[in-house]
Amino acid sequence: MWPRKPGRPQHPCKISLAANDFSCTDEKLDSAEIHDSGNGEVLKKRELILGSVVFLALVALVIWGRDRIHFDFGVFVSQLKLADWRKIGIAFGCIYIGYAFRAVRWALLIRHIKKVPLFSLLGTQVMGFTAVALIGRIADPVRPYLVSKKTGLPLSNQIAVYIVERLFDAGTMALIFCSVILLAPADALPHPEIIKEGCRWVLATTVAGAFFLVAVRLTGGVAAAFLEDAFSVISKGLGRAIGDKIRAFRAGLDTLRSYSDFGLASSLSLGMWLLITLAYVEIITAFVASPEPKGLTLAKCVLVMASGMAVSGFQLPVLGWFTQIGVVAAAIFGIFGVAAEPATACAATLLAVSFLSIAPVGLVWARFEHVSLRKAAAESGHAGETLAVDEPAS
């Protein structure tokens, strides 16, 4: 059960995951239900539009590749059967430990506001990523929403923490990616000059972003006021929106109040992404029936990981699974010369372990917590939009 926030009227409610319903004994929630229902319809419309676009693109790709790429489903199945499932088991463990790292990192990021046990937020992370796996990236706000419900802290504060968390993820991924690529010998990569030049730009952008974050942390109010005035010349609404975003940014960075805070968050982020990288390497090299995946270098494995991370940023419900498999398989097939069948088997296993494996646990956890993930996604999206509109500039 989520703790109740003091000072707010309480409404005895029951949320059912199986029936996906939401019933309350208090009639005052009728209007809230209408808003949530409307937001759910918006969610479905967005999913439908995005899904239709991707579906048409996939159909076009299938038609284009039908006569160009020969695919033997028998070979595909045999690749899965002959894979080294011990390696896949290690990858599975790495991914699950990564969720514990996320829970601890979030608990440390809010410790100056409210101290909670380090692993007490594990359920919110598991359920949140389950929502993303099943509903798509549009359900990303579910995690800060569930943390807000569990801890009793304001949602705006948890959205700020979420932004900081994602910044740590992006910076750590860039650091690992660029370090491996730039230190790799030239013969370990296809088109090494182009890839290494791209890495230098990514690294430079990451460093520039770090300096920007430091500047916002130290002078957030001044920078927000300056940019708000500057852009208000073009549009007052645009200026106000930019100012509010920077202030929210600054509020999120306020979770890092010392070098030890930064060091702890950085260490947890690095440890977590090293585990994820190890999971990718273990899965890719598990396909021992084909010599090409088994012989992929660490640098090539990181490139495969980067392609998967890039497409997962636009994850759609169900249809997005096949999109991700297709993109990652195309990267393995086209860039590294791996046959289509082992490339697809590898891509499907990567998706299943790194993205979907948490779903069964998340659904069971949500069942015990009486949480409807679809309703949580709709409510969190509606709450985020309300914050963006109603939050006053300060």
Secondary structure as GFF3:
##gff-version 3
##sequence-region A 1 394
A	DSSP	beta_strand	13	16	.	.	.	ID=ss1
A	DSSP	beta_strand	21	24	.	.	.	ID=ss2
A	DSSP	three_ten_helix	27	29	.	.	.	ID=ss3
A	DSSP	alpha_helix	30	65	.	.	.	ID=ss4
A	DSSP	alpha_helix	73	82	.	.	.	ID=ss5
A	DSSP	alpha_helix	85	109	.	.	.	ID=ss6
A	DSSP	alpha_helix	122	135	.	.	.	ID=ss7
A	DSSP	three_ten_helix	137	139	.	.	.	ID=ss8
A	DSSP	alpha_helix	142	151	.	.	.	ID=ss9
A	DSSP	alpha_helix	155	183	.	.	.	ID=ss10
A	DSSP	three_ten_helix	186	188	.	.	.	ID=ss11
A	DSSP	alpha_helix	192	232	.	.	.	ID=ss12
A	DSSP	alpha_helix	236	253	.	.	.	ID=ss13
A	DSSP	alpha_helix	259	284	.	.	.	ID=ss14
A	DSSP	alpha_helix	291	294	.	.	.	ID=ss15
A	DSSP	alpha_helix	298	312	.	.	.	ID=ss16
A	DSSP	alpha_helix	319	336	.	.	.	ID=ss17
A	DSSP	alpha_helix	340	351	.	.	.	ID=ss18
A	DSSP	pi_helix	352	356	.	.	.	ID=ss19
A	DSSP	alpha_helix	359	369	.	.	.	ID=ss20
A	DSSP	alpha_helix	373	390	.	.	.	ID=ss21
###
